[in-house]
Amino acid sequence: MSVKSCEKIEKSQVVLTIEVGAPEFEAAIEKAYQKMRKKINVPGFRPGKAPRKIIEGMYGAEVFFEEAINIAFPEAYEAAVKEQELQVVGYPSVEIEGQVTRDGFTFKATAPVYPEVTLGQYKGLSAPKEEVKVSAADVDERLKALTDRNTRLVSVDREAKEGDTAVIDFEGFLEGKPFEGGKGENFSLELGSHTFVPGFEEQLVGVKAGDEKDLDITFPEDYHKDLAGKAVVFKVKVHEVKEKEIPALDDEFAKDVSEFDTLKDLKADLKKKIAAEREETVKRAFEDALMEQVAENITADVPDAMVEAQSRQFLDNFKMQLAQQGLQYDQYMKATGMDEAQLLADAKEPALKQVRMDLAMAAIIKEENIDATDEEVEAEFQRMADQYGMDLETVKKYLQAEQVKDQLKSQKAIAVVVDSATAVKPEKKTAKKSAKKAEDAEGEEAAEEKPAKKTTRKKADEDGEEKKPAKKTTKKAAAKKEEETPAESK
């Protein structure tokens, strides 16, 4: 193998002209013969026993050339990449030049490579930073969540009202015939939760245990195509009516749900925790705003292969999120009418931003000579083990030391940017801007369901800080199973 030329072209690609000589090609032809001979029938020889020269004499000297090229190419290409010290970031496109003979062949391989990155300004930046405030209403909201979790449902002998839970059997009929997915037994339905199709829960207000009732329902026009706009009848039998028994907010409640003896102490602790959570959120938002600027300031000719790979990673993460929620990707796509090609196309812009972010991060690490010691890596493993309540060795099974090291280096790079930055007060929202934001949000609402989400830090950092080390995600799917009962709203 010899590299005849190595030319850089646009979009951070190189064109390698590589020559495979007679010795290498002959070795590849022999391998092709050994691989293919059992599939070639030659009169007078058992399968796989015909000599190579006999086969070449019957079918021509070129009979093994195509397979030999496939065998010779990877080794020649990898050797050329190594010789030219290229950092390839995608698969090459290959074109044979001239004739293929026993003396070998020449091919051109066009491959995307890691781009040259020039850092712009990354120190002395400024970004808005919110002031953290916690109100009494915030604490009350958190207390309500605690009471909701500790609320019991108790059976009552009276008519159901909104807020009660009715335990029911139901079956839906379209034109007198039951339809698929329209049946449920011993289903606990909270009236007023808007879980079921409009009109269903409302018609159950006033029923008692033992009642049977027919509900006339018309499905919304945007429902499943088989039922959209259709008038159906649900036959319902009520087994039980339950009401919520909400605990009193007093010192006894505090003792039951926490380590505190008084409601006052519980409230103080909740306020402290809310403040800490918001501090972390504000800190992350400030870092993200700064790193977005850093990514925008770099100069780099980003290859399409890197963007495509990131788009695919977004999609893979989205699929994993659906699976974690018990949703099948194919069913989700069918139910929402989405197309994978369009998802990938829509993901390109945020994917490009993420790639630029990663390039900027790597450039800062190189510029600042940032590294992480073995002691720091071990300490980070221990921190994650403590955070997730896991055994240290178990955490190490989920993450490799090199991943943690990269994560720490990214955190240090962010710190370089943040430590030199200035926090400014966020611009006050005017009525005009608020209206414009609402208008923009309405136009972008559909995009919330898509897998691509702009991120502004290394994904390894997010995994280590926010999730269990085994799980990586980019987008929360807000969809329900296609096979839900048709009584449930979409």
C-alpha positions in Angstrom: 0.0 0.0 0.0 1.2 3.5 -0.8 -0.5 6.9 -0.4 -0.1 8.8 -3.7 -1.8 11.9 -2.4 -3.7 13.4 0.5 -5.8 16.5 -0.3 -7.9 18.6 2.1 -11.2 19.8 0.8 -14.2 21.7 2.2 -16.3 20.6 5.1 -13.2 19.2 6.8 -12.8 16.3 4.4 -9.7 14.7 2.9 -9.3 12.8 -0.3 -6.8 10.0 -0.1 -5.5 8.4 -3.3 -4.3 5.0 -2.3 -2.5 2.4 -4.4 -2.8 -1.3 -3.6 0.2 -3.1 -5.1 0.5 -6.5 -6.6 1.7 -8.4 -3.4 -1.2 -7.0 -1.3 -3.7 -7.7 -4.1 -2.5 -11.2 -4.7 -2.9 -12.0 -1.0 -6.4 -10.6 -1.1 -7.3 -12.7 -4.2 -6.1 -15.8 -2.4 -8.3 -14.9 0.6 -11.3 -14.3 -1.8 -10.7 -17.7 -3.4 -10.6 -19.5 0.0 -13.9 -17.7 0.9 -15.7 -18.3 -2.3 -14.6 -21.7 -3.6 -17.3 -23.7 -1.8 -20.0 -21.7 -3.6 -18.5 -22.3 -7.1 -19.4 -25.5 -9.0 -16.7 -27.1 -11.1 -17.4 -30.3 -13.0 -15.3 -33.2 -11.7 -14.5 -31.6 -8.4 -16.3 -31.8 -5.1 -17.6 -28.4 -3.7 -14.7 -26.4 -2.4 -12.0 -28.7 -3.9 -11.4 -27.1 -7.3 -8.0 -25.4 -7.6 -8.0 -21.7 -8.0 -6.3 -21.8 -11.5 -9.1 -24.2 -12.7 -11.8 -21.8 -11.5 -10.0 -18.7 -13.0 -9.6 -20.7 -16.3 -13.3 -21.4 -16.4 -14.7 -18.0 -15.2 -11.9 -15.6 -16.1 -9.0 -14.2 -14.1 -11.2 -11.5 -12.7 -13.6 -13.9 -11.0 -12.2 -13.1 -7.5 -11.4 -9.4 -8.1 -14.5 -7.9 -6.6 -14.3 -9.8 -3.4 -10.5 -9.3 -3.3 -11.1 -5.5 -3.5 -13.5 -5.7 -0.6 -10.9 -7.6 1.4 -8.0 -5.3 0.5 -9.7 -2.0 0.9 -10.2 -1.8 4.7 -6.6 -2.7 5.5 -5.2 -0.3 2.9 -7.5 2.5 4.0 -6.7 2.1 7.7 -3.0 2.0 7.0 -3.2 5.2 5.0 -5.2 7.0 7.7 -2.6 5.9 10.3 0.3 7.0 8.0 -1.2 10.4 7.4 -2.1 10.8 11.1 -5.7 11.6 10.3 -8.5 11.8 12.9 -11.4 10.4 10.9 -14.9 11.0 12.2 -17.0 9.1 9.7 -17.2 6.5 7.0 -15.4 7.2 3.7 -16.9 7.2 0.2 -14.7 5.1 -2.2 -14.1 5.3 -5.9 -11.9 3.0 -7.9 -9.6 4.7 -10.3 -8.6 3.1 -13.6 -8.5 -0.6 -14.3 -8.1 -3.4 -11.7 -5.5 -5.9 -12.8 -3.3 -8.5 -11.1 -0.8 -5.8 -10.5 -3.3 -4.1 -8.1 -5.6 -1.1 -8.2 -5.9 2.5 -7.1 -8.8 4.0 -5.3 -9.8 7.4 -3.9 -11.3 7.6 -0.4 -13.0 10.8 0.7 -13.3 10.9 4.5 -14.5 13.4 7.0 -11.9 14.4 9.6 -11.9 16.2 12.9 -12.0 19.9 12.0 -9.4 22.5 12.9 -10.9 24.6 15.6 -10.0 28.2 16.4 -11.2 29.5 19.7 -12.9 32.9 19.8 -13.5 34.8 23.1 -14.1 32.4 25.9 -13.0 34.5 28.9 -14.5 37.7 30.2 -18.0 36.9 28.8 -21.3 38.0 30.5 -24.7 36.4 30.7 -28.0 36.9 32.6 -28.3 35.2 36.0 -31.5 35.0 37.9 -31.8 35.9 41.6 -33.0 32.9 43.6 -36.1 33.6 45.7 -38.3 31.2 47.6 -41.8 32.4 48.7 -44.2 31.0 51.3 -46.4 29.9 48.4 -43.5 27.8 47.1 -43.2 26.0 50.4 -47.0 25.5 50.5 -46.9 23.9 47.1 -44.2 21.5 48.2 -46.2 20.8 51.4 -49.3 20.1 49.2 -47.3 17.5 47.2 -46.4 15.9 50.5 -50.0 15.8 51.6 -51.1 14.4 48.3 -48.6 11.6 48.6 -49.9 10.8 52.1 -53.6 11.1 51.2 -55.7 8.0 51.5 -58.7 6.9 49.5 -61.6 5.7 51.7 -64.9 4.2 50.5 -68.0 6.3 50.9 -71.7 5.5 50.6 -72.9 8.6 48.7 -73.1 10.0 45.3 -69.8 10.7 43.5 -68.7 14.2 43.1 -65.7 15.8 41.3 -62.5 14.9 43.0 -63.8 11.5 44.1 -62.5 8.2 42.6 -64.9 5.8 41.0 -64.0 2.2 40.6 -65.7 1.1 37.4 -66.2 -1.5 34.7 -66.7 0.0 31.3 -67.1 -1.2 27.7 -67.5 1.0 24.6 -69.9 0.3 21.7 -69.7 1.8 18.2 -73.0 1.3 16.2 -73.9 -1.4 18.7 -70.7 -3.4 18.5 -67.8 -3.3 21.0 -64.6 -1.8 19.6 -61.0 -2.8 20.3 -59.5 -1.2 23.4 -62.7 0.2 24.7 -63.1 -2.1 27.7 -61.8 -2.0 31.3 -62.5 -3.7 34.6 -62.1 -2.4 38.1 -60.6 0.8 36.8 -60.0 3.6 39.3 -60.9 6.9 37.7 -60.6 10.2 39.5 -63.4 12.4 38.4 -62.2 15.8 37.2 -58.7 14.4 36.3 -59.5 14.7 32.6 -57.9 11.3 32.0 -60.7 10.1 29.8 -62.3 11.5 26.7 -64.3 14.7 27.3 -67.8 14.0 28.7 -67.0 10.6 30.2 -66.0 11.8 33.7 -68.6 14.5 33.8 -71.4 12.0 33.3 -70.2 9.9 36.3 -70.8 12.8 38.8 -73.8 11.7 40.9 -73.4 7.9 40.5 -73.3 5.6 43.5 -71.9 2.2 44.2 -73.9 -0.4 42.3 -75.2 2.0 39.7 -75.1 1.1 36.0 -75.2 3.9 33.4 -74.9 4.3 29.6 -72.7 7.3 28.6 -73.1 8.9 25.3 -69.7 10.1 24.1 -68.5 11.7 20.8 -64.8 11.4 20.3 -62.8 14.5 19.3 -62.0 15.1 15.7 -58.3 14.8 16.4 -58.6 11.4 18.0 -57.5 8.0 16.5 -58.7 7.9 12.9 -60.9 4.9 13.6 -62.8 6.7 16.3 -62.3 10.4 15.4 -65.6 12.3 15.5 -67.6 9.1 16.1 -70.5 8.8 18.5 -70.3 5.8 20.9 -71.9 4.5 24.0 -70.0 3.4 27.1 -71.8 1.0 29.4 -70.5 1.6 32.9 -71.0 -0.3 36.1 -69.9 1.4 39.4 -68.4 -0.8 42.0 -67.2 1.8 44.5 -66.9 5.5 45.2 -63.9 6.7 47.2 -63.0 10.1 48.6 -59.7 11.6 49.6 -58.8 11.6 53.3 -56.3 14.4 53.5 -54.0 14.6 56.5 -54.0 17.7 58.7 -51.0 19.9 58.4 -49.6 19.9 61.9 -46.7 18.7 64.0 -47.9 15.1 63.8 -47.9 15.3 60.0 -44.3 16.6 60.1 -43.2 13.6 62.3 -44.9 11.1 60.0 -43.4 12.4 56.7 -39.9 13.6 57.9 -37.3 13.5 60.5 -38.6 16.8 62.0 -40.7 17.1 65.1 -42.5 20.3 64.1 -44.2 21.7 61.0 -42.2 24.8 61.4 -38.9 22.9 61.1 -40.3 20.9 58.1 -41.2 24.1 56.4 -37.7 25.6 57.0 -36.1 22.5 55.6 -38.4 22.5 52.5 -37.5 26.2 51.9 -33.8 25.3 52.1 -34.1 22.5 49.7 -36.1 24.5 47.2 -33.5 27.3 47.4 -30.7 24.8 46.8 -32.5 23.3 43.8 -33.1 26.7 42.3 -29.5 27.7 42.9 -28.4 24.7 40.9 -30.9 25.5 38.1 -29.7 29.1 37.9 -26.1 28.0 38.0 -26.7 25.6 35.1 -28.6 28.2 33.1 -25.8 30.7 33.6 -23.2 28.2 32.5 -25.2 27.1 29.5 -25.7 30.7 28.4 -21.9 31.3 28.6 -21.0 28.1 26.8 -23.5 28.8 24.0 -21.5 32.0 23.4 -18.2 30.1 23.4 -19.6 27.7 20.9 -20.8 30.5 18.7 -17.4 32.2 18.8 -15.3 29.3 17.5 -14.2 29.0 13.9 -14.6 25.5 12.5 -15.6 23.9 9.2 -17.8 21.2 10.7 -18.1 18.0 8.6 -21.6 16.8 7.9 -20.8 13.4 9.2 -20.4 14.8 12.8 -23.8 16.5 12.6 -25.5 13.4 11.2 -23.9 11.3 13.9 -25.2 13.7 16.6 -28.6 13.8 15.0 -28.7 10.0 15.2 -27.6 10.1 18.8 -30.4 12.4 19.6 -32.9 10.0 18.0 -31.4 7.0 19.8 -31.7 8.8 23.1 -35.3 9.6 22.3 -36.0 6.0 21.6 -34.5 5.0 24.9 -36.6 7.6 26.7 -39.7 6.1 25.1 -38.7 2.6 26.2 -38.1 3.8 29.7 -41.7 5.1 29.7 -43.0 1.8 28.4 -43.7 3.1 24.9 -42.7 1.3 21.7 -41.0 3.6 19.1 -42.9 2.3 16.1 -46.2 2.6 17.8 -45.4 6.1 19.0 -44.5 7.2 15.5 -47.7 5.7 14.1 -49.9 7.3 16.7 -48.3 10.8 16.3 -48.0 10.6 12.5 -44.3 11.4 12.7 -41.7 10.4 10.1 -38.1 9.4 11.1 -36.5 11.1 8.2 -38.2 14.4 9.2 -37.2 13.9 12.9 -33.6 13.5 11.7 -33.9 16.6 9.5 -35.4 18.6 12.3 -32.6 17.4 14.6 -29.8 18.9 12.4 -29.8 22.4 13.7 -29.6 21.4 17.4 -27.2 18.7 16.5 -24.9 21.3 14.8 -25.1 23.4 18.0 -24.1 20.4 20.1 -21.2 19.5 17.8 -19.9 23.1 18.0 -20.3 22.9 21.8 -18.2 19.7 21.9 -15.6 21.2 19.7 -15.4 24.3 21.8 -15.1 22.3 25.0 -12.3 20.2 23.5 -10.5 23.3 22.3 -10.6 24.9 25.7 -9.3 21.7 27.3 -6.4 21.8 24.8 -5.7 25.5 25.2 -5.7 25.4 29.0 -3.8 22.1 29.2 -6.7 20.7 31.4 -6.4 17.2 32.8 -7.8 15.0 35.6 -5.7 12.9 37.9 -6.4 9.3 38.9 -7.2 10.6 42.4 -9.8 13.0 41.1 -11.4 10.2 39.0 -11.6 7.9 42.0 -13.1 10.7 44.1 -15.7 11.3 41.4 -16.6 7.6 41.3 -17.1 7.8 45.1 -19.2 10.9 44.8 -21.5 9.3 42.3 -21.8 6.1 44.5 -22.8 8.2 47.5 -25.2 10.3 45.4 -27.1 7.3 44.0 -26.7 5.1 47.1 -24.8 2.5 45.1 -21.8 0.4 45.7 -18.6 1.9 44.4 -17.8 -1.2 42.3 -21.3 -1.2 40.8 -20.8 2.4 39.6 -17.5 1.4 38.0 -19.4 -1.2 36.0 -21.6 1.5 34.5 -18.9 4.0 33.7 -15.3 3.6 32.5 -12.6 5.6 34.1 -11.9 7.4 30.8 -15.5 8.6 30.6 -15.3 10.0 34.1 -12.0 11.6 33.3 -13.5 13.3 30.2 -16.4 14.4 32.4 -14.1 16.0 34.9 -12.1 17.7 32.2 -15.3 19.2 30.8 -16.3 20.5 34.2 -12.9 22.2 34.6 -13.3 23.7 31.1 -16.7 25.2 32.0 -15.2 26.5 35.3 -12.5 28.4 33.3 -15.3 30.2 31.4 -17.5 30.8 34.4 -14.8 32.0 36.7 -13.8 34.8 34.4 -17.4 35.7 33.4 -19.8 38.4 34.7 -23.3 37.8 35.8 -25.8 40.5 34.8 -29.4 41.0 35.8 -31.9 39.4 33.4 -33.7 41.9 31.1 -37.2 42.6 32.5 -39.9 41.2 30.4 -42.3 43.8 28.9 -45.8 43.1 27.9 -44.8 43.3 24.2 -42.0 40.8 24.7 -44.2 38.5 26.7 -46.8 38.5 23.9 -44.1 37.8 21.3 -42.7 34.9 23.5 -46.2 33.4 23.8 -46.6 33.7 20.0 -43.2 32.0 19.4 -44.0 29.3 21.9 -47.3 28.5 20.1 -45.4 28.1 16.8 -42.8 25.9 18.4 -45.2 23.7 20.5 -45.0 20.8 18.1 -41.2 20.8 18.3 -41.4 19.8 22.0 -42.3 16.2 20.9 -39.2 15.8 18.8 -36.1 14.0 20.0 -33.6 16.7 19.2 -32.8 19.0 22.1 -30.1 21.7 22.2 -27.6 20.9 24.9 -24.8 23.2 26.1 -22.4 21.0 27.9 -20.7 17.6 27.4 -23.2 14.8 27.7 -20.9 13.0 30.1 -21.2 15.9 32.5 -25.0 15.7 32.4 -24.9 12.0 33.0 -22.7 12.4 36.0 -24.5 15.2 37.6 -28.2 14.6 36.9 -28.7 10.9 36.1 -27.7 7.5 37.2 -24.5 6.6 35.3 -26.2 3.9 33.3 -28.8 6.2 31.8 -28.3 8.9 29.2 -31.2 10.8 27.7 -31.8 14.1 25.8 -35.6 14.4 25.6 -38.6 13.4 27.7 -41.3 11.9 25.5 -44.7 13.3 26.3 -46.8 10.6 24.7 -49.2 7.9 25.7 -49.3 4.3 24.4 -51.1 3.9 21.1 -52.9 0.9 22.6 -54.5 2.9 25.4 -58.1 2.5 25.9 -60.0 4.8 23.5 -61.7 6.3 26.6 -58.4 8.0 27.4 -57.6 11.3 26.0 -54.6 11.7 23.6 
